Amino acid sequence: MKRIFLVDDSTTMLMSLEGILKKAGFEVDKATSGPQALERLKGNKPDLLITDLNMPGMDGITLIGEVRRLPGMRFMPILMLTTESQQSKRQEAKAAGATGWLVKPVKPDQLLQVIRQVVPGA
């Protein structure tokens, strides 16, 4: 079973995404902040990381840069899921190591389609 790690400061968003992903057969792990995610990711590599952009303390772009420095995480797929659609933010995220960008609200079938594209065997 493929494991997806979700990072979002909104517990409502985390619960919604977790429901969609578990129903589709994924194992789900969650964090509500960048620092919490980094701590939980050490030695614990998921098949995919999905992070919000705007979070207090550490934004998603900073989180992506930090995750890319962790052992074994350099090529793990990372998706940015956010309400932002600015091209400059997308380029910043890509430069930090994001694999893809999804704009909230995302439809469940659209989310699962993108996951299948970036996670081999999903």
N, C-alpha and C positions, 0 to 999 in steps of 0.2 A: 504494500500500500504506500502510495506517495504521500510525503509529508509537506504541508504548506505552513509557513510561519507568517502570521499576520501582525502588523504593527499599526495601531491607530489609537489616538487618545479618546476616541468616541466609543464607549462600551456598546452603544446601540449598533454602530457600524460593525464592530467586531462580532456581535451576536448574529447579525444579519449575514455577514460573510461566512461565518462558521457554519451556520445552518445550510447555506447553499453548498459549501464545499463538502461537509459531512454527508449530505444527501447524495452527492456525486461520488462518494466513496473515498474521499481523502481524509487523512489524519490531519488534525489542525492543532497548532500551538499558537499562543497569542502573547502579545505584550502591549502595554498601554503607553510606552514611551521608548525613545531611542536608547537611553542608557539601560533600561530594563531588557530590551531586546538584545543589546550587545552582550550583556551578562549571560543571558540564557542561550545565546548562540555559540558561546565558547565551547568547543568540543562537541557540538550538537548540530551538525549540518542538515538543514532541511533540503527538500528537492526544489523549493521555490520560496522566495521571500516576497511578500506584498506589503508595501508600506505607504502610509499617508505622507503628504508633503508637509502640511502645516500642523506641527505639534509643538507644545511648549518645551523649552529646555534644549531640545535637539531636533532640528527639522529633518525631513526625510532624505534630503540631498546629503546632508552631513552624515546621517546614518548609513547611507549607501557607501560613501567613501570609507567610513570606518569598517563596515562589514567586508569590503573588498580587501582590507589589510589583514583580516583574520585568516589563519592557516586553513587552506582548502576551500576558501569561499570566493576565490578570484573569478571563477567562471560560473558560479551558481546563478541561475536566472533570478533577476530582481525586477518586479513590476512596481511602478509608482501608480497609486490609485488616489486621485485627488479631485477637488472641485476646480482646480486651476487648469487653464488651457493655454496659457501664454507660451509662445514659442521659445522665448528666452529661458523660461524655467525648464522646459523640456530639454533644451540644449545643455543646461547646467546639470540636469539629472543624468543625461546620457554621458556627459564628460566625467561624472562621478562614478559611472558604471552601471546605470540602469539599463535593463534589457528592453523594457517597454513602458508605455504610459497609457493609463486608462482614466477617463474622466467620469467622476461620480455625477449622477447615479448611474451605475452600470447594470445592465440587464444580466440576470443569471446565465443565460445561454451565451451571451457575448463574453462574459468573464471566463466561463468554462472553455469556450473556443480558443481564447488567447492562452489560457493555461496549457491546453493540449498542444499549442504551437511551440511553446517555449520549454515544456517539460517532456523529455523523451519518455514514451511509454505511459503517459498520463491518460 
